Every structure is written in structure tokens, then in C-alpha cells.
Amino acid sequence: MNPLNAFVIRYIRPIEMLGVLMRIFSFSLVSWLGEDSPFLFVWIFNTCDAVLLSWTSVLKKDNAYTLLNVFWIGVGLIGILRASGWI
């Protein structure tokens, strides 16, 4: 096993909690600020938490959670492209 995966496995619960708190924060920001939300920041932040949560779910071999979070990575990438004006 590579050292980075070993690190993630060793600290998997705090890393998952960080990802969940990041997701709560990003959706809360949009809820509180509405149209004044920094959408590009929110999409980047949300995509980062999806990467963290996907990584942990792959290591745990949790297929449903992996699918959900990989889906959010895709949604996040589209959101980043839209918020930055590329599409």
C-alpha cells in the first residue's frame, strides 16, 4: 500500500468528518447567501470534499458511497466550469 493511502486509512474517520463538514459548510453558505454566494468557491470547495469522501469510500470498499461522491465530483466539475464562465 502506498504511504498516502496508509495515512488516509490511519486517519479515515477524521478525514471523513472533515469532508462532511466541508459539504455542510458549502451548502450552508449557498443557503445563507443565496444569489450573493461565491459560487465558484462553493463549487471548488464542494468538489474537494467529494474527492476526500470518494477516496475514503474507495478505501473502505463502500460502493454506494463511492458512486454518490464520484457523481458529486462530476457535478462539481460542471459547476466549476459554469461558475467560471467556461460553459
Backbone bond lengths (Angstrom), bond angles and torsions (degrees), N, CA, C in turn:
res aa  C-N    CA-C-N  psi(-1)  N-CA   C-N-CA  omega(-1)  CA-C   N-CA-C  phi
1 M - - - 1.454 - - 1.528 108.09 -
2 N 1.319 115.54 138.88 1.461 117.39 -179.59 1.533 110.57 -74.26
3 P 1.327 117.10 157.10 1.472 120.83 -174.53 1.528 113.81 -61.20
4 L 1.332 117.26 -34.25 1.466 119.28 -179.22 1.534 111.00 -67.60
5 N 1.323 117.38 -43.59 1.470 119.93 176.65 1.523 110.80 -64.98
6 A 1.331 117.18 -37.19 1.466 120.54 177.65 1.527 110.29 -62.48
7 F 1.325 116.48 -40.41 1.465 120.83 177.18 1.524 110.78 -62.86
8 V 1.340 116.07 -46.20 1.471 120.06 -179.02 1.525 110.27 -63.13
9 I 1.327 117.33 -42.53 1.467 119.55 178.69 1.527 110.68 -63.31
10 R 1.321 116.29 -40.45 1.472 119.24 -179.31 1.528 111.24 -62.61
11 Y 1.326 116.99 -37.47 1.469 121.71 -176.60 1.528 111.64 -114.09
12 I 1.322 117.02 32.86 1.463 120.73 -171.48 1.533 112.67 -62.40
13 R 1.299 118.39 -40.48 1.478 119.38 -177.62 1.525 111.75 -67.40
14 P 1.330 120.36 -46.18 1.471 118.37 176.19 1.532 112.68 -65.13
15 I 1.328 117.57 -33.61 1.466 119.94 178.67 1.528 109.91 -67.48
16 E 1.330 116.94 -42.11 1.471 119.98 176.00 1.523 110.78 -62.21
17 M 1.317 117.00 -41.88 1.472 119.94 179.17 1.526 110.37 -63.24
18 L 1.316 117.02 -40.54 1.465 120.44 176.85 1.529 110.10 -60.12
19 G 1.337 117.59 -45.41 1.461 120.98 178.54 1.517 112.42 -60.92
20 V 1.322 116.60 -42.69 1.471 120.63 179.45 1.533 110.31 -65.81
21 L 1.332 117.25 -43.11 1.471 120.13 178.38 1.528 111.60 -64.76
22 M 1.333 116.62 -36.25 1.468 120.03 176.01 1.524 110.59 -62.44
23 R 1.333 116.36 -42.77 1.468 120.08 -179.67 1.527 110.49 -65.82
24 I 1.319 117.04 -44.12 1.470 120.43 177.96 1.525 109.85 -59.33
25 F 1.331 116.63 -44.76 1.463 120.72 -179.82 1.523 111.30 -60.73
26 S 1.331 117.34 -46.55 1.466 119.29 -175.58 1.529 111.48 -65.83
27 F 1.327 117.74 -41.84 1.462 119.26 178.52 1.525 111.44 -71.68
28 S 1.303 117.46 -33.18 1.467 120.51 176.22 1.523 111.01 -64.79
29 L 1.323 115.95 -40.35 1.464 120.51 179.17 1.521 110.61 -59.65
30 V 1.317 116.78 -44.33 1.467 120.43 178.63 1.531 110.01 -66.05
31 S 1.325 117.16 -40.30 1.464 120.18 179.41 1.523 111.47 -63.66
32 W 1.317 116.48 -42.11 1.468 120.12 -177.68 1.523 112.81 -74.14
33 L 1.322 116.89 -41.53 1.463 119.88 -172.53 1.517 113.73 -96.23
34 G 1.318 118.00 -16.78 1.458 120.93 178.96 1.516 112.06 56.53
35 E 1.330 115.89 -127.91 1.464 120.97 -177.37 1.527 113.04 -66.76
36 D 1.320 117.83 -16.45 1.460 120.96 178.37 1.531 112.77 -87.81
37 S 1.329 116.78 6.26 1.466 121.20 -179.82 1.527 110.65 -66.27
38 P 1.318 116.10 144.55 1.471 119.82 173.40 1.538 108.99 -79.27
39 F 1.325 116.07 80.90 1.463 121.00 -168.02 1.524 113.75 -58.51
40 L 1.332 118.32 -38.11 1.466 119.00 179.28 1.525 109.80 -63.17
41 F 1.324 117.33 -44.94 1.463 120.68 177.02 1.521 110.80 -59.63
42 V 1.319 116.81 -45.60 1.466 120.80 -178.47 1.522 110.52 -61.07
43 W 1.334 117.89 -43.65 1.457 120.21 -179.36 1.517 111.57 -67.11
44 I 1.323 117.53 -39.79 1.466 120.07 177.92 1.522 109.94 -64.80
45 F 1.321 116.49 -46.75 1.465 121.96 -179.60 1.533 110.66 -61.44
46 N 1.338 116.31 -44.49 1.462 121.44 -179.94 1.527 111.44 -65.53
47 T 1.309 117.33 -36.65 1.467 120.53 178.41 1.527 110.23 -69.37
48 C 1.331 117.15 -37.58 1.474 120.12 176.41 1.527 111.13 -62.44
49 D 1.325 117.23 -42.33 1.469 118.09 179.10 1.527 110.26 -67.31
50 A 1.331 117.67 -33.28 1.465 120.01 177.07 1.528 111.09 -65.99
51 V 1.321 117.05 -36.04 1.466 120.30 176.77 1.530 109.74 -65.05
52 L 1.331 116.85 -46.73 1.474 120.09 178.01 1.523 111.51 -58.14
53 L 1.319 115.76 -48.35 1.464 119.72 -176.59 1.533 111.93 -70.73
54 S 1.328 117.44 -32.16 1.471 119.90 175.23 1.519 110.16 -65.91
55 W 1.313 115.86 -44.87 1.459 121.00 -178.72 1.528 110.59 -59.24
56 T 1.334 116.16 -47.87 1.467 118.52 -178.96 1.522 111.18 -65.57
57 S 1.334 117.00 -37.76 1.466 118.49 -178.89 1.530 111.76 -71.35
58 V 1.331 118.04 -31.69 1.466 120.35 175.12 1.527 109.04 -65.15
59 L 1.317 116.84 -45.46 1.467 120.29 -179.73 1.531 111.69 -63.59
60 K 1.330 116.22 -32.85 1.469 120.34 178.28 1.526 112.25 -83.93
61 K 1.333 116.41 -5.40 1.468 122.86 -177.95 1.536 111.90 59.71
62 D 1.332 115.17 40.41 1.462 122.48 178.16 1.528 107.85 -98.94
63 N 1.340 115.10 93.18 1.464 120.38 -172.63 1.524 113.98 -62.02
64 A 1.310 117.75 -40.99 1.467 120.33 -178.01 1.524 110.65 -65.34
65 Y 1.309 116.53 -45.09 1.464 120.76 -179.27 1.528 110.56 -69.61
66 T 1.326 117.01 -33.92 1.464 120.66 175.36 1.527 109.94 -62.83
67 L 1.329 116.87 -48.37 1.458 120.79 179.57 1.525 111.03 -58.97
68 L 1.318 117.09 -45.50 1.460 121.08 -179.62 1.526 111.14 -59.33
69 N 1.308 117.12 -47.16 1.461 119.63 -175.33 1.513 113.20 -77.20
70 V 1.335 118.43 -31.37 1.463 119.94 173.54 1.533 109.00 -66.42
71 F 1.328 117.02 -37.53 1.465 120.62 173.29 1.519 109.95 -57.02
72 W 1.347 118.03 -45.02 1.463 121.61 -179.86 1.516 112.60 -65.45
73 I 1.337 117.02 -29.77 1.468 119.04 174.11 1.527 109.05 -63.40
74 G 1.332 116.63 -45.88 1.462 120.36 178.27 1.517 112.73 -61.41
75 V 1.318 116.54 -45.23 1.461 121.03 177.65 1.533 109.58 -61.51
76 G 1.328 115.65 -42.11 1.461 120.21 179.94 1.516 112.57 -62.92
77 L 1.323 116.95 -41.64 1.467 119.74 178.98 1.526 111.14 -63.07
78 I 1.322 116.54 -40.75 1.467 119.86 176.23 1.529 109.94 -65.04
79 G 1.329 116.99 -42.07 1.462 120.48 177.62 1.517 112.27 -61.37
80 I 1.324 116.90 -40.33 1.470 120.86 177.89 1.535 109.99 -63.39
81 L 1.321 116.88 -45.43 1.469 120.03 178.94 1.519 112.16 -62.19
82 R 1.316 116.13 -40.89 1.483 119.88 179.42 1.519 111.41 -69.51
83 A 1.343 116.73 -45.74 1.464 120.00 -177.75 1.527 112.25 -66.37
84 S 1.335 116.16 -27.85 1.469 119.04 179.17 1.524 111.98 -88.38
85 G 1.336 117.52 -3.46 1.446 121.56 176.22 1.523 114.23 83.85
86 W 1.320 118.57 12.28 1.463 121.13 179.98 1.511 111.91 -78.43
87 I 1.344 117.73 -25.91 1.474 120.17 174.67 1.509 108.75 -135.95
